């Protein structure tokens, strides 16, 4: 008998079984790979400064949605 089964049987008399021994699947428990979004965020920041210091500097706000979107996805907020 594994340790998990032992603890589940031991906790049964305390009425803690549904809270401790049940496998709970939550949306937050999934691990997402965010490395690609960090790379894209850094590239978009580099692109922002490239546009900012170019003769087309007035269009630097066109790059900002990419910066914020990739940053939010890298932090797993979206």
PyMOL commands that set and color helices and strands:
alter all, ss='L'
color gray80, all
select helices_A, chain A and resi 3-14+17-20+27-29+35-52+57-59+61-74
alter helices_A, ss='H'
color red, helices_A
deselect
rebuild
show_as cartoon
